[in-house]
Amino acid sequence: LHGDWRLLTWRLETMMDNEVWRWVWTGLALLMGIGEIVTAGFFLLPFAIGAGLAAVAAWIGVTDIVQWLLFFGGTALSMLYLRRFMRAQDEDGGLVVGPGRYVGMEALVLEKVDTGANTGRIRVEAEEWRASTEGKPIAEGARVEVVALRGTRLVVREVEDHSK
């Protein structure tokens, strides 16, 4: 037991003292965290988490070896968890955001849709959008399907009413 304790408290003479490691780990955690925010892909996040764990350990006063173990262990566990999370997101197809999510949905015409006259408004879900059509004009009150997004307009086509 005494030998194990000496291993945990052992430091190389060339290594920095704990006061310096506190700031190194804190700086790395902040730098990688900010880098993760401004880049895509969750690449830096596991390293930021590992550095954050090591920073907490350094501020508590834990030895350098334990700080490094926390950095590598925290980074590895974060990578494993994040990989599983990203795989689940990929299988789910991801969240469609923006007006592209309306493609394929039905909507109600609020104002006659006439591309030639540059008129047309529809309500899809709880939002109102300017609309255009590639076919004949569509009357107010008609049901339409959103088929595309073109600029700031949703392109629609009239839906056949099967209830008649």
C-alpha positions in Angstrom: 0.0 0.0 0.0 2.8 2.4 0.9 4.4 1.8 -2.6 1.0 2.6 -4.3 0.7 5.8 -2.4 4.2 6.9 -3.4 3.3 6.3 -7.0 0.3 8.7 -6.7 2.4 11.4 -5.0 5.4 10.9 -7.2 6.3 13.9 -9.5 9.0 14.3 -12.0 11.4 17.1 -11.1 11.0 18.5 -14.6 7.2 18.8 -14.3 5.5 22.0 -13.3 4.1 22.5 -9.9 0.4 22.3 -9.1 -0.1 26.1 -9.2 0.9 26.2 -12.9 -1.2 23.1 -13.8 -4.3 24.7 -12.4 -4.0 27.5 -15.0 -2.9 25.2 -17.8 -5.9 22.8 -17.4 -8.3 25.7 -16.9 -7.0 27.5 -20.0 -7.1 24.4 -22.1 -10.7 23.6 -21.0 -11.8 27.2 -21.9 -9.9 27.3 -25.1 -11.3 23.9 -26.3 -14.8 24.8 -25.1 -14.7 28.0 -27.1 -13.2 26.2 -30.0 -16.1 23.7 -29.9 -18.6 26.5 -30.0 -17.2 28.1 -33.1 -16.5 24.8 -35.0 -18.8 22.0 -36.0 -18.6 18.3 -35.3 -18.2 17.9 -31.6 -14.5 17.2 -32.1 -13.1 19.4 -29.3 -15.8 18.8 -26.7 -14.4 15.5 -25.3 -11.0 17.2 -24.9 -12.6 20.2 -23.2 -14.4 17.9 -20.8 -11.2 16.0 -20.0 -9.3 19.2 -19.4 -12.1 20.5 -17.3 -11.9 17.4 -15.1 -8.2 17.8 -14.8 -8.6 21.5 -13.9 -11.0 20.7 -11.1 -8.5 18.1 -9.8 -5.7 20.6 -10.0 -7.6 23.2 -8.1 -8.4 20.6 -5.4 -4.7 19.8 -5.1 -4.6 16.3 -6.6 -1.2 15.1 -8.0 -0.1 15.6 -11.6 -0.5 11.9 -12.4 -4.1 11.8 -11.3 -4.8 15.0 -13.3 -3.4 13.3 -16.4 -5.4 10.2 -15.7 -8.6 12.3 -15.3 -7.8 14.1 -18.6 -7.3 11.0 -20.6 -10.1 9.0 -18.9 -12.6 11.9 -19.1 -11.7 12.5 -22.8 -12.0 8.8 -23.7 -15.3 8.4 -21.9 -16.7 11.6 -23.4 -15.7 10.3 -26.9 -17.4 7.0 -26.3 -20.6 8.7 -25.1 -20.6 11.3 -27.8 -20.0 8.7 -30.5 -23.1 6.8 -29.2 -25.1 10.0 -29.1 -24.1 11.0 -32.6 -24.8 7.5 -34.0 -28.3 7.8 -32.5 -28.8 11.2 -34.1 -27.6 9.9 -37.5 -30.0 6.9 -37.4 -32.8 9.3 -36.4 -32.3 11.3 -39.6 -31.5 14.4 -37.6 -33.8 17.3 -36.8 -35.0 19.2 -39.9 -35.1 22.9 -39.1 -36.1 26.0 -41.0 -38.7 26.3 -43.7 -37.5 23.1 -45.4 -39.4 21.1 -42.7 -42.7 22.1 -44.3 -42.0 20.3 -47.6 -44.6 17.5 -47.9 -47.0 19.1 -45.4 -50.5 20.3 -46.2 -51.5 23.9 -45.8 -54.5 26.2 -46.2 -54.5 29.0 -48.8 -55.2 32.4 -47.0 -54.8 34.6 -50.1 -55.2 33.4 -53.8 -51.9 31.9 -55.0 -51.1 33.3 -58.4 -47.4 33.4 -59.4 -48.1 35.6 -62.4 -49.7 38.3 -60.1 -47.0 37.7 -57.4 -49.7 37.0 -54.8 -50.4 34.2 -52.4 -50.3 33.4 -48.7 -50.7 30.1 -46.9 -50.9 28.8 -43.4 -48.8 25.8 -42.6 -48.9 24.6 -39.0 -49.1 27.8 -37.1 -47.1 30.0 -39.5 -48.1 32.1 -42.5 -45.9 32.1 -45.6 -45.8 33.7 -49.0 -46.5 31.1 -51.6 -46.2 30.5 -55.3 -47.3 27.7 -57.6 -46.0 26.3 -60.9 -49.5 25.5 -62.1 -52.7 27.4 -62.4 -53.8 29.9 -59.7 -55.1 28.4 -56.5 -58.2 29.9 -54.8 -58.4 31.1 -51.2 -59.6 28.4 -48.8 -58.1 25.5 -50.9 -55.9 22.8 -49.4 -52.4 22.6 -50.8 -49.3 20.6 -50.4 -45.9 22.2 -50.0 -43.6 20.8 -52.6 -40.5 23.0 -52.4 -38.9 26.0 -50.9 -37.8 28.7 -53.3 -36.2 31.7 -51.7 -38.6 33.1 -49.2 -41.6 31.4 -50.7 -43.1 27.9 -50.3 -44.0 26.3 -53.6 -47.4 24.6 -53.4 -49.7 22.5 -55.5 -53.4 22.0 -55.0 -54.5 18.8 -53.1 -57.4 16.9 -54.5 -60.4 17.0 -52.1 -61.5 13.3 -51.7 -64.4 14.2 -49.4 -66.7 15.4 -52.2 
